[in-house]
């Protein structure tokens, strides 16, 4: 797996190429010659962390975050027991 290293300036000028390189392996982004960030594909990240998709992420529907869900309270579920 190749590791790519880019300066912050190179990264800002070539984001698309950095994303393509991240599909092959991690991309180190440096600030003043020192590694500061790492860009990687989501697949690589999930393999690295062993994480699985969360149910909320799988069920997410774009544009639906503003929909209000009103659930009425049901008051007739519990009834008193007749102990006579």
Secondary structure, 3 states (H helix, E strand, C coil): CCCEEEEHHHHHHCHHHHHHHHCCCCEEEEECCEEEEEECCHHHHHHHHCCCCCHHHHHCCCCCCCCCCCCCCCCCCCCCCCCC
